[in-house]
Amino acid sequence: MREFCERTIAPQANERDESARFPAELLPALASQGLLGIMVPEQWGGASLDCLGYAICVEELARVDGGLALTVASHNGLGTAHLLFAGTAEQKQKFLPRVAAGECLIAWAMTEPSAGSDTSRIQTTARRVGNDWVIDGKKAFISQGSVAGFCIVLAQTELLGRPGRGMTAFIVERDTPGFEVARVFQKYGCRASDTAELSFHQCRVPDSARLGGEGAAFYDTLRLLDRGRLGISAMALGLGRAALDAALAYAREREAFGRKLAHHQAIQWMLADGKTTLDAAELLIHRAAWLADCGRAFASEASMAKLFASECATKVCNDAMQIHGGHGYTRDYPIERFLRDVKVCEIGEGTSEIQRMLIARHLIGK
């Protein structure tokens, strides 16, 4: 993975960030490496890896391109994962081979302009009309939203005083009438990833497009987000590793006051703290992934991994910029890109504040 990323992904990473361009031309290469079907079984053309393999793939991508890592993480950890555990045999046969082959990406559409971490407050609705469903509403901050071949859309199908508990998921293909891309967001970081606002107006899909049981998507989402957090924590780890490597290389070359920066104790302590916290983050991520692969509960462990990895990686990137001094603040070096890209890891798949709340709930419940 590292060799592939350094050879194929790294060379144009800065250019993609500068132009905020989604790299559709890289999809065949990603697919050939198994990165668009990381956990998809071989019978549907996937790489058939486990959660630990998924985490390692995302980490290696993030070391060279945070935007592409975010795309691969959300495509696999949310969209593909939802299809894998909630899809019918027919849905899997129809979509998974296309996904694994790189013919299309999946956008997982839950977040709305007024509903993010609180998944129970989504306002998009789906109502039955004969054997069909009619979807109305808006979705915001959707990764791959404007470039995906199809979306998995979460909508309320039961509004009887139980917000969120009547939520149902639907597969909506790109060319479905009533489905539109309202806009593509301009972002602070991960600029090569595609993030869009989607609109659904009288968007009609057959009941065969329903993904999972009616009213079951709320609990499916809770399971999905645990796996999604593994991807975001691995992305943070990869960005932190890249920043630490760059800071170390710079400190070995740059001289100040007659000696290399690496020989100054203040710099050594920043490097030592970075190495220690990133290694600790890796162990937390791998523990959560191992528990998932063993079929054991891992929700709290995924939250701890995501919280710790995202916050320590942000600090490592910030310290790396400090070590670079004025050079780090320019676009002559990739440090400022790492720092911009890593910030989303403290926000996506539940903010740091939400992770602390979830960890406390598990702790108090025990």
N, C-alpha and C positions, 0 to 999 in steps of 0.2 A: 504494500500500500504506500509506504513512504517513497519508494523508488518511483512508482507511478505518479504520485502527487508532485514530486519534485521535477519529473520529466515533462509531464503533460499539463498540470494545473498551475504550477507556480509561475512560469514565464510571463503570462499575461495578466496576473492577478492585479497588479497596480493599475494597469490600463482599464480593466473591467470596473474597478472601483472608481476611477476618475470619470469614466463615461457613464457610470450607473447603468451598465448594459448587462442584461441577462444573457448568459452564454449558451444559447440554444445549440450552437455548433459542438459543444462538449458532451451533449447527451449520448451520442453513440459510444464515445470513449468510456463514459461513466457506466453505461450499460454493459459494455464488453468486459469491464472489470467487476461486474456483479453489484455495482453500487446503487442501482435503481431497483434491485430486488434482493436486498441483503438478507432478509429473513424469509423470503418467498421460497417454498419448497421447490426442489429440482423439477418435479413433475410439471410445474408451470414456468420453468425456465429461470428460476431464481438461484441465488448462491447458497441458500439453505444454511445460513450461519445463525448463531445464537445471539442473545443480547450482548454478551461480552464482545463478540466479533463486531456487532453493530457499533458499540461504543468505540472500539479501536479504529474502525473505519472513519467515523466522524471526527475523532481526535486528529487523525493524520491529515484529513482534508483541511481542518481548521488551522493546522500549522502553516498552511500556505495560502488559504483563501476562506475567510470566515463566511462570506456570502454564499459560496458554493456549499460549505459545510451546513449552513442553515437550511438550504434547499434540500440537500440529501437527508438531513435529520428529520425535517417535517414530512417529507414525502414518504419516508420509510416508517418513522416512529409514530406517525399519526394516521395518514391516509391509508398506506398499505397495511398497517397493523389493524386498523378498523375492519378492512375487508377480510383479513385473515381470520379474525376470531368471530365476526358477526355475519359474514357473507354466506349466501347459499352456495351450493356446488355450482349452480349455473352462473352466479355472479362471479365467482372465482375463476371459472373457466373462461368467461368472457373478458374480464379485465386484467387479471394478474399476468398472463403471458405478454400482453401489450405493455404493461407497466415495466416488467423485468427487461423486456427487449428495448426499452427506451423510446417506444413509439409515443408515449404520453406520460405526463406527470399527474399526480393526484394533488388537489388542493383540499385541505380539511377546513371546512367553514363553520366555525362555532362562534368566534368573537364578533360582537356587534358594537356600533358606536356607543351604546350605553350599557353594555354587558361584556365584561372581560373575565376577571378572576371569579366573579360570581356567576357561574354557569346557569344557575337557576333562574336568572332574570332575562333570558333571551326572549325577544319579542317576535321574531320571525315565526309565522304560523303556516301550518299545512292542514287543509281541510279536505275531507273525502268528498268526491263528486263521482258517484257510480263506482267504477273500479279504478279510478284515478285519484291522485292527490294534487291539489292546487296550492302552490307555495307563494307566499308574499312576505317581503321583508328585506332587510339590508344586513350585510356582513362587512366587517372592517378588519384591516390588518391581516389579510389572508395571504399566507405564503403560497407562491405559484398561482395566485388568483387569476392573473390575466393570461397565463401561458399554459395552464393545465388542460389536459384533455377532458377531464371531468372533475366535479367537486363532490365531496360528501358534505351535505348540508344538514345541520341540526335545526329542527323546527319544533314548535309547540303543537301538539295534536290533541292535547287535553288541558283545558283551562278551568279546572274545577277546584280552585283553592289550594292546589299543590304545585306551586311554581317549580318548573324544571322536571318534576316527576312524570309529566306527560310528554316528555321530549322524545322525538323519533328522528332517525337519520334516513336520508335519502341520497341516492346516487343521481346526480344531475349532470348530463353530458353537455359539453360546451355549446353545441348548436341547438339546444332546447329553446324554443320560443319563450320569451319572458325572462330569460337569463341574460344579464348584461354586466359588463365590467364598467362600473361607474367612474373609477379613476385609479391610477397607479400612484402610490405614495412616493415622495422624495424623502429619503431617510438620512439620518446622521451617520449610521454605519451599515455594514452588510449591504452596500449599495448595489452589488451585482446580483443580489437576490430580488425576486419579484414579489412585491407586497401590494395588494390591491383591495379596493372596496367593491363589493359585488351587490348587485340589485336583482331582486326577484319580484316580478309583477305578473300575477296570474300565470305563473310558471307551472305547467301541467306535466306530471310524470305518472306512469302506470304504477300500480301497486307492486309490480315486480322490481321496481327501483327502490323499494323500501329496504333499508339495510338493518337487519336485526328485527326484534319484536317491536310492535307498536308500544310506545311509551318506555322502551328499554334503553334509550340512548343516554339518559342521564347517568345510569350506572356503568354503561359501556365507556362513557367519557372519563369517569373516574379511573377506570383501569387503563385507558389509553394514556392519560396524562402522566401516570407513573412511568410508563415506558418513554414518553416524550421527554420527561425530565432527565432520563439517562442520556438522551441525545444532546440536550442543551448543556448538561454538565460536562460531557465529553468535548463538546465544542469549546467551552470555556477553558478546559484543560489544554487543548491543542493551541489555542491562542496564547495562553499563559506560557506554555513551553516555547513557542516561537519568540515571544518577547524576551524571555530569559536568555535564550540562545543568542539573540541579537545583542542584548545588553552585555553579556559575557564577552562576546567577540569584540565589541566596541571598547570595553574596559581594558582588554588586553592590548589594544593598539593605541588608544588615546593617552597622551601624556599631560600631566598637570603638576606644576611645582617640582619638576625634575624627575618624576617617576610615573609609571603607568597608573591609570585609574584603579586597576585591579589590585594595586598594592596599598591603596588607601583604605583604612579600616571602615570608614563610613560606607564605602561602596561594597566592600566585602560583606558587611552585615546585610545590606539589601539583597545581594545575590544569595547569601546563605538562607535568609528568610524565604525568599522566593522558591528556592529549590526544596526546602523543607515543606512548605505549605502545598506546593504542587504535587509532591510525592504523597502527602497525606490525602489530597483530593483524589488522586488516582486510586488509592486503596479504598476510599469510600465508594467511588464509582464502580470499581470492580466487585466490591462486596455486594452492592445492590444488583448488579447485572448477574452475578453468580446465583443469588437468591432467586431472581426471576427465572433463570435457566433451570433451577432445581424445582420449580413449581411452588416455591414457598412465598409467603407474604413479603413484600418488599416496599410497600408504599412509604413508610416512614424513612427507610434507608435511602430511597430515591430522593425524597425531599431533603434529607441531610446532605447527600452528595451534591445535589443541585445548588443548595444554599451555600455550602462551603466552597465548592469549586468556582462558582460564579463570582463570589465576593473576593476570594483570594486571587483569582486570575485577574480581576480588575485592578487589584492593588499591585500585582506583579507588572502588569502593563504600564501602570502609572509610574512605578519605580523605574522601569526600563526607560521611559521617556526622561525621567529626572537624570538618570545616568548619562543619557545622550546629550543632555543640556539643550542648547539652542538647535542643534542638528535634529534632535528628536521631534521638535515642534514643527519642522518643515516636512514637506513631502519628498525630500531627497532620500529619506529613510522610511522603512515600513512601520516604524513604531507607532506613529499617529494613527495608522490604519488599524493596527491591532487593538489600540485603545478604544477607537470608535466602534469596532466590531464587537468587542467583548461586552460592552455595556448592555446589549440586548439580553445577555444571558442572565442578568439580574431581574429581567422583566418578563420574558417569554415563558410560557408553560407555568405561570404562577409566579408572582413577584417574590422577592426575598421575604417580604412581610407575610405573604400567604404561606410560604414554606415554614416559617417560624410558628405560625398558627397551627398548621397541620402536624408538625412535629410535637408541639405541646399537647394537641388533642390525643395523639397516639400515646404520649407519655402519661398523661393524666388518666386515660382510659385503662392503661395497664395497672 
